[in-house]
């Protein structure tokens, strides 16, 4: 999720807690005095915002959390502030977290209360899924950052490797950045991740540019608990909505895959 970091950091009610150099550039951690939340900026992009005990303020994180409610053994690709992993750990789930940026784990522990005993693996997510031999009934994906190209990073081969790590009945949830309403990125990646086995759903806010969208690839005919998802979507002024994915894996030609 993007924000004007320079304006926010210049406000007198914002305190800079730390400045670090990460794999993808400068990382600033700031604290907002009006609500006590902490913000994780990477090269000016707001990657996480949460309370000091790791409770995210982002709707997309809360949606991913709800969509993983049936999962017990979860692979989390991407750390940032570690808010999704922290929430899942508190619900008693078993987790493995992978991130290419080692400083992310340090900052998640220091500023966002990521539990110390969670397995944290420093690796490119693609290398990890190609090498891994474990199976998970939930895979959560929240990778990105300055200059990240979703369509290239999540090509057909990579998406097949991610899906291959699913146990029977497992599901994949992923956060992507969408440029505008006709951006095909979420539907194409959803189709690649789902293959022919899973059903695809997209949850996002229409008419908002450069927004977050949650991809869900699930084995069931319906998407979770409608009442629970509605509570998450209605908790703020944002206007989130659920729709079916527009593509199936077989719809993708070799050129568009």
Secondary structure, DSSP 8 states (H G I E B T S, - for coil): -B--HHHHHHSTTEEEEEEEEETTEEEEEEEETTT--EEEEETTEEEEEE-TT--B--HHHHHHHHHTTT-SEEEEE--TT-HHHHHHHHTT-EEEEEES-HHHHHHHHHHH---TTSEEEES-HHHHHHH----EEEEEE----TT--HHHHT-HHHHHHHHTTEEEEEEEEEEEEE-STT--HHHHHHHHHHTTTSEEEEEE-TT-SSEEEEEEEESSSS-S-HHHHHHHHTSSS---EEEE-S--GGG--TTT-
